[in-house]
Amino acid sequence: MRLTTVMSWLVVLAGFVFGLNYLLNGPGAAAGFGIVDPDGYYIVKGVRDLAYGLTALILLLLKQRRALGWVVLADSIIPIGDCLAVITHGGTVGFALAVHGSAAVLVLLTAALLLRETAPARSQPALSH
């Protein structure tokens, strides 16, 4: 196995471990993150959103539309999670759906359209004469 493949799997695994740790053990994960000032959350949120945008931009510029479709589909969890976070932490359902729900719908629609336009061609049965 190539070293870069192993390293790539470690990056994927770290994302899952850190993400699940925040979802299942928020206060413990936050303490382990090292930010004492709650304003640090804004930096974390901003960096996360920039990373998502840059990932999509790279795939778009490289004309990797099928990979872009899959990445956009996977990243639809971001506005869905944001919507649920607002609803379950003091925000209104209307606001959560208007802002984050509509973003989730747009992201999911974009992913569906990208994946549909780049779907592998289905083989046609050979016509016999």
Backbone atoms as SQL, in Angstrom:
CREATE TABLE atoms (id INTEGER PRIMARY KEY, chain TEXT, resi INTEGER, resn TEXT, atom TEXT, x REAL, y REAL, z REAL);
INSERT INTO atoms VALUES
  (1, 'A', 1, 'MET', 'N', 0.852, -1.183, 0.000),
  (2, 'A', 1, 'MET', 'CA', 0.000, 0.000, 0.000),
  (3, 'A', 1, 'MET', 'C', 0.895, 1.243, 0.000),
  (4, 'A', 2, 'ARG', 'N', 0.485, 2.237, -0.754),
  (5, 'A', 2, 'ARG', 'CA', 1.274, 3.472, -0.858),
  (6, 'A', 2, 'ARG', 'C', 1.164, 4.301, 0.424),
  (7, 'A', 3, 'LEU', 'N', 2.245, 4.990, 0.751),
  (8, 'A', 3, 'LEU', 'CA', 2.274, 5.847, 1.935),
  (9, 'A', 3, 'LEU', 'C', 1.188, 6.914, 1.866),
  (10, 'A', 4, 'THR', 'N', 0.994, 7.496, 0.698),
  (11, 'A', 4, 'THR', 'CA', -0.029, 8.550, 0.575),
  (12, 'A', 4, 'THR', 'C', -1.427, 8.002, 0.794),
  (13, 'A', 5, 'THR', 'N', -1.664, 6.752, 0.436),
  (14, 'A', 5, 'THR', 'CA', -2.973, 6.134, 0.689),
  (15, 'A', 5, 'THR', 'C', -3.188, 5.973, 2.184),
  (16, 'A', 6, 'VAL', 'N', -2.166, 5.489, 2.882),
  (17, 'A', 6, 'VAL', 'CA', -2.259, 5.338, 4.339),
  (18, 'A', 6, 'VAL', 'C', -2.491, 6.697, 4.994),
  (19, 'A', 7, 'MET', 'N', -1.748, 7.695, 4.565),
  (20, 'A', 7, 'MET', 'CA', -1.904, 9.033, 5.141),
  (21, 'A', 7, 'MET', 'C', -3.297, 9.593, 4.846),
  (22, 'A', 8, 'SER', 'N', -3.811, 9.326, 3.658),
  (23, 'A', 8, 'SER', 'CA', -5.154, 9.798, 3.304),
  (24, 'A', 8, 'SER', 'C', -6.201, 9.153, 4.198),
  (25, 'A', 9, 'TRP', 'N', -6.053, 7.858, 4.449),
  (26, 'A', 9, 'TRP', 'CA', -6.985, 7.182, 5.353),
  (27, 'A', 9, 'TRP', 'C', -6.898, 7.758, 6.764),
  (28, 'A', 10, 'LEU', 'N', -5.697, 8.132, 7.199),
  (29, 'A', 10, 'LEU', 'CA', -5.553, 8.750, 8.521),
  (30, 'A', 10, 'LEU', 'C', -6.275, 10.097, 8.585),
  (31, 'A', 11, 'VAL', 'N', -6.220, 10.866, 7.501),
  (32, 'A', 11, 'VAL', 'CA', -6.935, 12.145, 7.446),
  (33, 'A', 11, 'VAL', 'C', -8.440, 11.903, 7.556),
  (34, 'A', 12, 'VAL', 'N', -8.938, 10.920, 6.811),
  (35, 'A', 12, 'VAL', 'CA', -10.363, 10.584, 6.858),
  (36, 'A', 12, 'VAL', 'C', -10.753, 10.142, 8.265),
  (37, 'A', 13, 'LEU', 'N', -9.975, 9.242, 8.830),
  (38, 'A', 13, 'LEU', 'CA', -10.252, 8.730, 10.166),
  (39, 'A', 13, 'LEU', 'C', -10.240, 9.850, 11.205),
  (40, 'A', 14, 'ALA', 'N', -9.269, 10.747, 11.118),
  (41, 'A', 14, 'ALA', 'CA', -9.194, 11.871, 12.066),
  (42, 'A', 14, 'ALA', 'C', -10.443, 12.733, 11.968),
  (43, 'A', 15, 'GLY', 'N', -10.914, 12.995, 10.757),
  (44, 'A', 15, 'GLY', 'CA', -12.134, 13.782, 10.596),
  (45, 'A', 15, 'GLY', 'C', -13.328, 13.132, 11.280),
  (46, 'A', 16, 'PHE', 'N', -13.462, 11.823, 11.108),
  (47, 'A', 16, 'PHE', 'CA', -14.565, 11.113, 11.753),
  (48, 'A', 16, 'PHE', 'C', -14.420, 11.098, 13.270),
  (49, 'A', 17, 'VAL', 'N', -13.219, 10.819, 13.754),
  (50, 'A', 17, 'VAL', 'CA', -12.992, 10.762, 15.204),
  (51, 'A', 17, 'VAL', 'C', -13.254, 12.119, 15.850),
  (52, 'A', 18, 'PHE', 'N', -12.687, 13.180, 15.277),
  (53, 'A', 18, 'PHE', 'CA', -12.879, 14.505, 15.871),
  (54, 'A', 18, 'PHE', 'C', -14.335, 14.943, 15.762),
  (55, 'A', 19, 'GLY', 'N', -14.940, 14.723, 14.623),
  (56, 'A', 19, 'GLY', 'CA', -16.335, 15.119, 14.443),
  (57, 'A', 19, 'GLY', 'C', -17.267, 14.385, 15.388),
  (58, 'A', 20, 'LEU', 'N', -17.110, 13.080, 15.482),
  (59, 'A', 20, 'LEU', 'CA', -17.965, 12.299, 16.392),
  (60, 'A', 20, 'LEU', 'C', -17.693, 12.659, 17.847),
  (61, 'A', 21, 'ASN', 'N', -16.438, 12.955, 18.181),
  (62, 'A', 21, 'ASN', 'CA', -16.116, 13.356, 19.548),
  (63, 'A', 21, 'ASN', 'C', -16.872, 14.637, 19.921),
  (64, 'A', 22, 'TYR', 'N', -16.921, 15.600, 18.993),
  (65, 'A', 22, 'TYR', 'CA', -17.667, 16.833, 19.273),
  (66, 'A', 22, 'TYR', 'C', -19.154, 16.562, 19.404),
  (67, 'A', 23, 'LEU', 'N', -19.695, 15.672, 18.578),
  (68, 'A', 23, 'LEU', 'CA', -21.123, 15.381, 18.645),
  (69, 'A', 23, 'LEU', 'C', -21.488, 14.585, 19.895),
  (70, 'A', 24, 'LEU', 'N', -20.636, 13.675, 20.311),
  (71, 'A', 24, 'LEU', 'CA', -20.958, 12.787, 21.428),
  (72, 'A', 24, 'LEU', 'C', -20.383, 13.235, 22.767),
  (73, 'A', 25, 'ASN', 'N', -19.367, 14.092, 22.733),
  (74, 'A', 25, 'ASN', 'CA', -18.689, 14.526, 23.957),
  (75, 'A', 25, 'ASN', 'C', -18.269, 15.986, 23.805),
  (76, 'A', 26, 'GLY', 'N', -19.237, 16.847, 23.499),
  (77, 'A', 26, 'GLY', 'CA', -18.957, 18.247, 23.209),
  (78, 'A', 26, 'GLY', 'C', -18.056, 18.950, 24.203),
  (79, 'A', 27, 'PRO', 'N', -18.436, 18.979, 25.479),
  (80, 'A', 27, 'PRO', 'CA', -17.598, 19.700, 26.449),
  (81, 'A', 27, 'PRO', 'C', -16.188, 19.122, 26.559),
  (82, 'A', 28, 'GLY', 'N', -16.060, 17.812, 26.533),
  (83, 'A', 28, 'GLY', 'CA', -14.734, 17.194, 26.604),
  (84, 'A', 28, 'GLY', 'C', -13.909, 17.498, 25.363),
  (85, 'A', 29, 'ALA', 'N', -14.566, 17.440, 24.203),
  (86, 'A', 29, 'ALA', 'CA', -13.864, 17.735, 22.954),
  (87, 'A', 29, 'ALA', 'C', -13.454, 19.201, 22.906),
  (88, 'A', 30, 'ALA', 'N', -14.347, 20.086, 23.348),
  (89, 'A', 30, 'ALA', 'CA', -14.037, 21.517, 23.344),
  (90, 'A', 30, 'ALA', 'C', -12.848, 21.815, 24.256),
  (91, 'A', 31, 'ALA', 'N', -12.824, 21.184, 25.420),
  (92, 'A', 31, 'ALA', 'CA', -11.699, 21.386, 26.339),
  (93, 'A', 31, 'ALA', 'C', -10.401, 20.884, 25.704),
  (94, 'A', 32, 'GLY', 'N', -10.476, 19.793, 24.985),
  (95, 'A', 32, 'GLY', 'CA', -9.301, 19.247, 24.318),
  (96, 'A', 32, 'GLY', 'C', -8.864, 20.066, 23.111),
  (97, 'A', 33, 'PHE', 'N', -9.764, 20.897, 22.591),
  (98, 'A', 33, 'PHE', 'CA', -9.441, 21.725, 21.438),
  (99, 'A', 33, 'PHE', 'C', -8.524, 22.872, 21.828),
  (100, 'A', 34, 'GLY', 'N', -8.739, 23.398, 23.026),
  (101, 'A', 34, 'GLY', 'CA', -7.845, 24.429, 23.536),
  (102, 'A', 34, 'GLY', 'C', -8.379, 25.843, 23.496),
  (103, 'A', 35, 'ILE', 'N', -9.579, 26.058, 22.968),
  (104, 'A', 35, 'ILE', 'CA', -10.136, 27.413, 22.950),
  (105, 'A', 35, 'ILE', 'C', -10.901, 27.642, 24.247),
  (106, 'A', 36, 'VAL', 'N', -10.490, 28.655, 24.995),
  (107, 'A', 36, 'VAL', 'CA', -11.158, 29.001, 26.242),
  (108, 'A', 36, 'VAL', 'C', -12.221, 30.064, 25.976),
  (109, 'A', 37, 'ASP', 'N', -11.919, 31.007, 25.114),
  (110, 'A', 37, 'ASP', 'CA', -12.835, 32.089, 24.759),
  (111, 'A', 37, 'ASP', 'C', -13.865, 31.572, 23.763),
  (112, 'A', 38, 'PRO', 'N', -15.174, 31.631, 24.088),
  (113, 'A', 38, 'PRO', 'CA', -16.192, 31.110, 23.172),
  (114, 'A', 38, 'PRO', 'C', -16.204, 31.805, 21.809),
  (115, 'A', 39, 'ASP', 'N', -15.613, 33.004, 21.707),
  (116, 'A', 39, 'ASP', 'CA', -15.544, 33.663, 20.405),
  (117, 'A', 39, 'ASP', 'C', -14.692, 32.856, 19.423),
  (118, 'A', 40, 'GLY', 'N', -13.854, 31.969, 19.927),
  (119, 'A', 40, 'GLY', 'CA', -13.047, 31.120, 19.064),
  (120, 'A', 40, 'GLY', 'C', -13.895, 30.234, 18.164),
  (121, 'A', 41, 'TYR', 'N', -15.140, 30.007, 18.583),
  (122, 'A', 41, 'TYR', 'CA', -16.054, 29.215, 17.762),
  (123, 'A', 41, 'TYR', 'C', -16.207, 29.821, 16.374),
  (124, 'A', 42, 'TYR', 'N', -16.259, 31.142, 16.305),
  (125, 'A', 42, 'TYR', 'CA', -16.465, 31.801, 15.018),
  (126, 'A', 42, 'TYR', 'C', -15.310, 31.530, 14.064),
  (127, 'A', 43, 'ILE', 'N', -14.123, 31.468, 14.600),
  (128, 'A', 43, 'ILE', 'CA', -12.955, 31.170, 13.773),
  (129, 'A', 43, 'ILE', 'C', -13.043, 29.732, 13.272),
  (130, 'A', 44, 'VAL', 'N', -13.396, 28.810, 14.167),
  (131, 'A', 44, 'VAL', 'CA', -13.525, 27.402, 13.782),
  (132, 'A', 44, 'VAL', 'C', -14.586, 27.248, 12.705),
  (133, 'A', 45, 'LYS', 'N', -15.731, 27.877, 12.879),
  (134, 'A', 45, 'LYS', 'CA', -16.822, 27.810, 11.889),
  (135, 'A', 45, 'LYS', 'C', -16.369, 28.407, 10.564),
  (136, 'A', 46, 'GLY', 'N', -15.699, 29.539, 10.603),
  (137, 'A', 46, 'GLY', 'CA', -15.247, 30.182, 9.386),
  (138, 'A', 46, 'GLY', 'C', -14.231, 29.344, 8.632),
  (139, 'A', 47, 'VAL', 'N', -13.299, 28.751, 9.362),
  (140, 'A', 47, 'VAL', 'CA', -12.277, 27.910, 8.729),
  (141, 'A', 47, 'VAL', 'C', -12.930, 26.671, 8.117),
  (142, 'A', 48, 'ARG', 'N', -13.880, 26.088, 8.818),
  (143, 'A', 48, 'ARG', 'CA', -14.589, 24.905, 8.288),
  (144, 'A', 48, 'ARG', 'C', -15.273, 25.244, 6.976),
  (145, 'A', 49, 'ASP', 'N', -15.975, 26.363, 6.937),
  (146, 'A', 49, 'ASP', 'CA', -16.699, 26.746, 5.726),
  (147, 'A', 49, 'ASP', 'C', -15.748, 27.113, 4.587),
  (148, 'A', 50, 'LEU', 'N', -14.635, 27.759, 4.907),
  (149, 'A', 50, 'LEU', 'CA', -13.628, 28.053, 3.872),
  (150, 'A', 50, 'LEU', 'C', -13.040, 26.762, 3.305),
  (151, 'A', 51, 'ALA', 'N', -12.766, 25.791, 4.167),
  (152, 'A', 51, 'ALA', 'CA', -12.199, 24.518, 3.704),
  (153, 'A', 51, 'ALA', 'C', -13.170, 23.811, 2.768),
  (154, 'A', 52, 'TYR', 'N', -14.448, 23.827, 3.100),
  (155, 'A', 52, 'TYR', 'CA', -15.450, 23.217, 2.229),
  (156, 'A', 52, 'TYR', 'C', -15.488, 23.940, 0.880),
  (157, 'A', 53, 'GLY', 'N', -15.498, 25.257, 0.911),
  (158, 'A', 53, 'GLY', 'CA', -15.531, 26.035, -0.324),
  (159, 'A', 53, 'GLY', 'C', -14.298, 25.802, -1.185),
  (160, 'A', 54, 'LEU', 'N', -13.135, 25.739, -0.547),
  (161, 'A', 54, 'LEU', 'CA', -11.897, 25.495, -1.295),
  (162, 'A', 54, 'LEU', 'C', -11.861, 24.098, -1.909),
  (163, 'A', 55, 'THR', 'N', -12.358, 23.115, -1.180),
  (164, 'A', 55, 'THR', 'CA', -12.418, 21.751, -1.719),
  (165, 'A', 55, 'THR', 'C', -13.280, 21.721, -2.973),
  (166, 'A', 56, 'ALA', 'N', -14.447, 22.347, -2.906),
  (167, 'A', 56, 'ALA', 'CA', -15.332, 22.394, -4.070),
  (168, 'A', 56, 'ALA', 'C', -14.686, 23.175, -5.213),
  (169, 'A', 57, 'LEU', 'N', -14.035, 24.293, -4.901),
  (170, 'A', 57, 'LEU', 'CA', -13.382, 25.105, -5.928),
  (171, 'A', 57, 'LEU', 'C', -12.286, 24.316, -6.650),
  (172, 'A', 58, 'ILE', 'N', -11.477, 23.600, -5.896),
  (173, 'A', 58, 'ILE', 'CA', -10.401, 22.807, -6.496),
  (174, 'A', 58, 'ILE', 'C', -10.977, 21.784, -7.473),
  (175, 'A', 59, 'LEU', 'N', -11.998, 21.065, -7.052),
  (176, 'A', 59, 'LEU', 'CA', -12.594, 20.057, -7.932),
  (177, 'A', 59, 'LEU', 'C', -13.255, 20.694, -9.148),
  (178, 'A', 60, 'LEU', 'N', -13.867, 21.853, -8.945),
  (179, 'A', 60, 'LEU', 'CA', -14.503, 22.562, -10.062),
  (180, 'A', 60, 'LEU', 'C', -13.450, 23.014, -11.073),
  (181, 'A', 61, 'LEU', 'N', -12.365, 23.609, -10.601),
  (182, 'A', 61, 'LEU', 'CA', -11.312, 24.086, -11.494),
  (183, 'A', 61, 'LEU', 'C', -10.592, 22.947, -12.216),
  (184, 'A', 62, 'LEU', 'N', -10.488, 21.805, -11.544),
  (185, 'A', 62, 'LEU', 'CA', -9.851, 20.646, -12.167),
  (186, 'A', 62, 'LEU', 'C', -10.816, 19.865, -13.055),
  (187, 'A', 63, 'LYS', 'N', -12.047, 20.362, -13.146),
  (188, 'A', 63, 'LYS', 'CA', -13.091, 19.745, -13.980),
  (189, 'A', 63, 'LYS', 'C', -13.380, 18.309, -13.563),
  (190, 'A', 64, 'GLN', 'N', -13.330, 18.075, -12.270),
  (191, 'A', 64, 'GLN', 'CA', -13.647, 16.770, -11.699),
  (192, 'A', 64, 'GLN', 'C', -15.092, 16.802, -11.209),
  (193, 'A', 65, 'ARG', 'N', -16.017, 16.913, -12.145),
  (194, 'A', 65, 'ARG', 'CA', -17.410, 17.173, -11.801),
  (195, 'A', 65, 'ARG', 'C', -18.062, 16.013, -11.052),
  (196, 'A', 66, 'ARG', 'N', -17.720, 14.790, -11.388),
  (197, 'A', 66, 'ARG', 'CA', -18.315, 13.651, -10.669),
  (198, 'A', 66, 'ARG', 'C', -17.819, 13.644, -9.216),
  (199, 'A', 67, 'ALA', 'N', -16.516, 13.819, -9.021),
  (200, 'A', 67, 'ALA', 'CA', -15.982, 13.891, -7.662),
  (201, 'A', 67, 'ALA', 'C', -16.591, 15.080, -6.927),
  (202, 'A', 68, 'LEU', 'N', -16.762, 16.198, -7.622),
  (203, 'A', 68, 'LEU', 'CA', -17.391, 17.368, -7.016),
  (204, 'A', 68, 'LEU', 'C', -18.797, 17.041, -6.553),
  (205, 'A', 69, 'GLY', 'N', -19.543, 16.313, -7.372),
  (206, 'A', 69, 'GLY', 'CA', -20.894, 15.918, -6.986),
  (207, 'A', 69, 'GLY', 'C', -20.918, 15.104, -5.708),
  (208, 'A', 70, 'TRP', 'N', -19.993, 14.159, -5.603),
  (209, 'A', 70, 'TRP', 'CA', -19.935, 13.329, -4.393),
  (210, 'A', 70, 'TRP', 'C', -19.505, 14.139, -3.170),
  (211, 'A', 71, 'VAL', 'N', -18.544, 15.043, -3.358),
  (212, 'A', 71, 'VAL', 'CA', -18.092, 15.881, -2.240),
  (213, 'A', 71, 'VAL', 'C', -19.217, 16.813, -1.789),
  (214, 'A', 72, 'VAL', 'N', -19.911, 17.412, -2.740),
  (215, 'A', 72, 'VAL', 'CA', -21.024, 18.303, -2.392),
  (216, 'A', 72, 'VAL', 'C', -22.119, 17.509, -1.671),
  (217, 'A', 73, 'LEU', 'N', -22.400, 16.298, -2.140),
  (218, 'A', 73, 'LEU', 'CA', -23.384, 15.451, -1.456),
  (219, 'A', 73, 'LEU', 'C', -22.952, 15.157, -0.025),
  (220, 'A', 74, 'ALA', 'N', -21.693, 14.761, 0.138),
  (221, 'A', 74, 'ALA', 'CA', -21.195, 14.458, 1.481),
  (222, 'A', 74, 'ALA', 'C', -21.228, 15.693, 2.372),
  (223, 'A', 75, 'ASP', 'N', -20.891, 16.835, 1.812),
  (224, 'A', 75, 'ASP', 'CA', -20.845, 18.057, 2.607),
  (225, 'A', 75, 'ASP', 'C', -22.215, 18.669, 2.864),
  (226, 'A', 76, 'SER', 'N', -23.260, 18.063, 2.302),
  (227, 'A', 76, 'SER', 'CA', -24.615, 18.546, 2.608),
  (228, 'A', 76, 'SER', 'C', -24.935, 18.341, 4.083),
  (229, 'A', 77, 'ILE', 'N', -24.164, 17.493, 4.735),
  (230, 'A', 77, 'ILE', 'CA', -24.366, 17.284, 6.170),
  (231, 'A', 77, 'ILE', 'C', -24.090, 18.565, 6.959),
  (232, 'A', 78, 'ILE', 'N', -23.302, 19.472, 6.397),
  (233, 'A', 78, 'ILE', 'CA', -22.970, 20.714, 7.106),
  (234, 'A', 78, 'ILE', 'C', -24.218, 21.575, 7.316),
  (235, 'A', 79, 'PRO', 'N', -24.955, 21.979, 6.276),
  (236, 'A', 79, 'PRO', 'CA', -26.140, 22.787, 6.547),
  (237, 'A', 79, 'PRO', 'C', -27.249, 22.003, 7.262),
  (238, 'A', 80, 'ILE', 'N', -27.309, 20.689, 7.039),
  (239, 'A', 80, 'ILE', 'CA', -28.302, 19.889, 7.773),
  (240, 'A', 80, 'ILE', 'C', -27.971, 19.910, 9.260),
  (241, 'A', 81, 'GLY', 'N', -26.703, 19.699, 9.587),
  (242, 'A', 81, 'GLY', 'CA', -26.281, 19.754, 10.996),
  (243, 'A', 81, 'GLY', 'C', -26.455, 21.130, 11.593),
  (244, 'A', 82, 'ASP', 'N', -26.163, 22.174, 10.809),
  (245, 'A', 82, 'ASP', 'CA', -26.359, 23.541, 11.294),
  (246, 'A', 82, 'ASP', 'C', -27.833, 23.797, 11.591),
  (247, 'A', 83, 'CYS', 'N', -28.701, 23.304, 10.723),
  (248, 'A', 83, 'CYS', 'CA', -30.146, 23.470, 10.923),
  (249, 'A', 83, 'CYS', 'C', -30.589, 22.805, 12.232),
  (250, 'A', 84, 'LEU', 'N', -30.146, 21.573, 12.425),
  (251, 'A', 84, 'LEU', 'CA', -30.499, 20.856, 13.650),
  (252, 'A', 84, 'LEU', 'C', -29.908, 21.528, 14.885),
  (253, 'A', 85, 'ALA', 'N', -28.708, 22.070, 14.763),
  (254, 'A', 85, 'ALA', 'CA', -28.076, 22.749, 15.896),
  (255, 'A', 85, 'ALA', 'C', -28.880, 23.980, 16.301),
  (256, 'A', 86, 'VAL', 'N', -29.340, 24.751, 15.316),
  (257, 'A', 86, 'VAL', 'CA', -30.130, 25.947, 15.625),
  (258, 'A', 86, 'VAL', 'C', -31.438, 25.554, 16.299),
  (259, 'A', 87, 'ILE', 'N', -32.112, 24.539, 15.761),
  (260, 'A', 87, 'ILE', 'CA', -33.401, 24.103, 16.311),
  (261, 'A', 87, 'ILE', 'C', -33.250, 23.592, 17.738),
  (262, 'A', 88, 'THR', 'N', -32.178, 22.858, 18.011),
  (263, 'A', 88, 'THR', 'CA', -32.025, 22.232, 19.331),
  (264, 'A', 88, 'THR', 'C', -31.265, 23.082, 20.341),
  (265, 'A', 89, 'HIS', 'N', -30.851, 24.297, 19.931),
  (266, 'A', 89, 'HIS', 'CA', -30.097, 25.129, 20.864),
  (267, 'A', 89, 'HIS', 'C', -30.606, 26.556, 20.925),
  (268, 'A', 90, 'GLY', 'N', -31.923, 26.699, 20.958),
  (269, 'A', 90, 'GLY', 'CA', -32.521, 27.998, 21.237),
  (270, 'A', 90, 'GLY', 'C', -32.980, 28.801, 20.044),
  (271, 'A', 91, 'GLY', 'N', -32.653, 28.391, 18.846),
  (272, 'A', 91, 'GLY', 'CA', -33.109, 29.122, 17.668),
  (273, 'A', 91, 'GLY', 'C', -34.512, 28.696, 17.288),
  (274, 'A', 92, 'THR', 'N', -35.124, 29.467, 16.416),
  (275, 'A', 92, 'THR', 'CA', -36.478, 29.113, 15.987),
  (276, 'A', 92, 'THR', 'C', -36.422, 28.152, 14.806),
  (277, 'A', 93, 'VAL', 'N', -37.450, 27.334, 14.703),
  (278, 'A', 93, 'VAL', 'CA', -37.542, 26.394, 13.598),
  (279, 'A', 93, 'VAL', 'C', -37.618, 27.156, 12.276),
  (280, 'A', 94, 'GLY', 'N', -38.400, 28.240, 12.265),
  (281, 'A', 94, 'GLY', 'CA', -38.547, 29.027, 11.043),
  (282, 'A', 94, 'GLY', 'C', -37.215, 29.568, 10.552),
  (283, 'A', 95, 'PHE', 'N', -36.433, 30.132, 11.452),
  (284, 'A', 95, 'PHE', 'CA', -35.125, 30.666, 11.066),
  (285, 'A', 95, 'PHE', 'C', -34.208, 29.550, 10.594),
  (286, 'A', 96, 'ALA', 'N', -34.177, 28.457, 11.347),
  (287, 'A', 96, 'ALA', 'CA', -33.307, 27.328, 10.999),
  (288, 'A', 96, 'ALA', 'C', -33.632, 26.804, 9.603),
  (289, 'A', 97, 'LEU', 'N', -34.920, 26.671, 9.310),
  (290, 'A', 97, 'LEU', 'CA', -35.308, 26.150, 7.992),
  (291, 'A', 97, 'LEU', 'C', -35.057, 27.178, 6.885),
  (292, 'A', 98, 'ALA', 'N', -35.342, 28.452, 7.177),
  (293, 'A', 98, 'ALA', 'CA', -35.159, 29.491, 6.155),
  (294, 'A', 98, 'ALA', 'C', -33.695, 29.643, 5.776),
  (295, 'A', 99, 'VAL', 'N', -32.820, 29.601, 6.743),
  (296, 'A', 99, 'VAL', 'CA', -31.400, 29.828, 6.475),
  (297, 'A', 99, 'VAL', 'C', -30.685, 28.520, 6.146),
  (298, 'A', 100, 'HIS', 'N', -30.678, 27.601, 7.079),
  (299, 'A', 100, 'HIS', 'CA', -29.888, 26.385, 6.937),
  (300, 'A', 100, 'HIS', 'C', -30.623, 25.297, 6.144),
  (301, 'A', 101, 'GLY', 'N', -31.935, 25.213, 6.329),
  (302, 'A', 101, 'GLY', 'CA', -32.712, 24.239, 5.563),
  (303, 'A', 101, 'GLY', 'C', -32.679, 24.552, 4.078),
  (304, 'A', 102, 'SER', 'N', -32.827, 25.825, 3.742),
  (305, 'A', 102, 'SER', 'CA', -32.779, 26.194, 2.319),
  (306, 'A', 102, 'SER', 'C', -31.382, 25.960, 1.739),
  (307, 'A', 103, 'ALA', 'N', -30.358, 26.201, 2.539),
  (308, 'A', 103, 'ALA', 'CA', -28.986, 25.923, 2.082),
  (309, 'A', 103, 'ALA', 'C', -28.816, 24.425, 1.840),
  (310, 'A', 104, 'ALA', 'N', -29.352, 23.609, 2.729),
  (311, 'A', 104, 'ALA', 'CA', -29.256, 22.151, 2.567),
  (312, 'A', 104, 'ALA', 'C', -29.953, 21.703, 1.290),
  (313, 'A', 105, 'VAL', 'N', -31.125, 22.253, 1.020),
  (314, 'A', 105, 'VAL', 'CA', -31.853, 21.894, -0.203),
  (315, 'A', 105, 'VAL', 'C', -31.041, 22.284, -1.433),
  (316, 'A', 106, 'LEU', 'N', -30.466, 23.482, -1.427),
  (317, 'A', 106, 'LEU', 'CA', -29.657, 23.934, -2.557),
  (318, 'A', 106, 'LEU', 'C', -28.434, 23.044, -2.763),
  (319, 'A', 107, 'VAL', 'N', -27.765, 22.680, -1.678),
  (320, 'A', 107, 'VAL', 'CA', -26.578, 21.831, -1.767),
  (321, 'A', 107, 'VAL', 'C', -26.962, 20.441, -2.278),
  (322, 'A', 108, 'LEU', 'N', -28.041, 19.873, -1.747),
  (323, 'A', 108, 'LEU', 'CA', -28.489, 18.553, -2.200),
  (324, 'A', 108, 'LEU', 'C', -28.913, 18.571, -3.667),
  (325, 'A', 109, 'LEU', 'N', -29.603, 19.627, -4.077),
  (326, 'A', 109, 'LEU', 'CA', -30.008, 19.759, -5.478),
  (327, 'A', 109, 'LEU', 'C', -28.786, 19.860, -6.385),
  (328, 'A', 110, 'THR', 'N', -27.813, 20.651, -5.966),
  (329, 'A', 110, 'THR', 'CA', -26.579, 20.792, -6.734),
  (330, 'A', 110, 'THR', 'C', -25.878, 19.446, -6.869),
  (331, 'A', 111, 'ALA', 'N', -25.769, 18.719, -5.764),
  (332, 'A', 111, 'ALA', 'CA', -25.118, 17.403, -5.803),
  (333, 'A', 111, 'ALA', 'C', -25.864, 16.470, -6.746),
  (334, 'A', 112, 'ALA', 'N', -27.183, 16.442, -6.644),
  (335, 'A', 112, 'ALA', 'CA', -27.976, 15.561, -7.503),
  (336, 'A', 112, 'ALA', 'C', -27.777, 15.900, -8.971),
  (337, 'A', 113, 'LEU', 'N', -27.784, 17.180, -9.288),
  (338, 'A', 113, 'LEU', 'CA', -27.611, 17.587, -10.685),
  (339, 'A', 113, 'LEU', 'C', -26.209, 17.262, -11.196),
  (340, 'A', 114, 'LEU', 'N', -25.197, 17.490, -10.358),
  (341, 'A', 114, 'LEU', 'CA', -23.823, 17.150, -10.756),
  (342, 'A', 114, 'LEU', 'C', -23.676, 15.651, -10.986),
  (343, 'A', 115, 'LEU', 'N', -24.216, 14.857, -10.093),
  (344, 'A', 115, 'LEU', 'CA', -24.087, 13.409, -10.227),
  (345, 'A', 115, 'LEU', 'C', -24.898, 12.890, -11.409),
  (346, 'A', 116, 'ARG', 'N', -26.024, 13.513, -11.671),
  (347, 'A', 116, 'ARG', 'CA', -26.848, 13.099, -12.813),
  (348, 'A', 116, 'ARG', 'C', -26.167, 13.435, -14.133),
  (349, 'A', 117, 'GLU', 'N', -25.558, 14.627, -14.216),
  (350, 'A', 117, 'GLU', 'CA', -24.924, 15.028, -15.480),
  (351, 'A', 117, 'GLU', 'C', -23.678, 14.225, -15.778),
  (352, 'A', 118, 'THR', 'N', -23.075, 13.668, -14.743),
  (353, 'A', 118, 'THR', 'CA', -21.826, 12.938, -14.947),
  (354, 'A', 118, 'THR', 'C', -21.995, 11.444, -14.730),
  (355, 'A', 119, 'ALA', 'N', -23.243, 10.973, -14.707),
  (356, 'A', 119, 'ALA', 'CA', -23.473, 9.546, -14.499),
  (357, 'A', 119, 'ALA', 'C', -22.859, 8.751, -15.636),
  (358, 'A', 120, 'PRO', 'N', -22.243, 7.634, -15.303),
  (359, 'A', 120, 'PRO', 'CA', -21.657, 6.817, -16.367),
  (360, 'A', 120, 'PRO', 'C', -22.739, 6.372, -17.341),
  (361, 'A', 121, 'ALA', 'N', -22.417, 6.351, -18.606),
  (362, 'A', 121, 'ALA', 'CA', -23.382, 5.939, -19.621),
  (363, 'A', 121, 'ALA', 'C', -23.731, 4.475, -19.419),
  (364, 'A', 122, 'ARG', 'N', -25.000, 4.201, -19.541),
  (365, 'A', 122, 'ARG', 'CA', -25.443, 2.810, -19.434),
  (366, 'A', 122, 'ARG', 'C', -25.186, 2.123, -20.764),
  (367, 'A', 123, 'SER', 'N', -24.707, 0.920, -20.662),
  (368, 'A', 123, 'SER', 'CA', -24.435, 0.207, -21.917),
  (369, 'A', 123, 'SER', 'C', -25.743, -0.212, -22.552),
  (370, 'A', 124, 'GLN', 'N', -25.816, -0.037, -23.837),
  (371, 'A', 124, 'GLN', 'CA', -27.001, -0.408, -24.609),
  (372, 'A', 124, 'GLN', 'C', -26.800, -1.817, -25.134),
  (373, 'A', 125, 'PRO', 'N', -27.851, -2.626, -25.094),
  (374, 'A', 125, 'PRO', 'CA', -27.698, -3.964, -25.663),
  (375, 'A', 125, 'PRO', 'C', -27.458, -3.855, -27.175),
  (376, 'A', 126, 'ALA', 'N', -26.629, -4.733, -27.648),
  (377, 'A', 126, 'ALA', 'CA', -26.321, -4.734, -29.082),
  (378, 'A', 126, 'ALA', 'C', -27.560, -5.137, -29.869),
  (379, 'A', 127, 'LEU', 'N', -27.813, -4.432, -30.944),
  (380, 'A', 127, 'LEU', 'CA', -28.942, -4.756, -31.798),
  (381, 'A', 127, 'LEU', 'C', -28.534, -5.855, -32.758),
  (382, 'A', 128, 'SER', 'N', -29.329, -6.870, -32.832),
  (383, 'A', 128, 'SER', 'CA', -29.014, -7.933, -33.791),
  (384, 'A', 128, 'SER', 'C', -29.865, -7.753, -35.034),
  (385, 'A', 129, 'HIS', 'N', -29.313, -8.081, -36.149),
  (386, 'A', 129, 'HIS', 'CA', -30.035, -7.940, -37.421),
  (387, 'A', 129, 'HIS', 'C', -30.574, -9.238, -37.872);
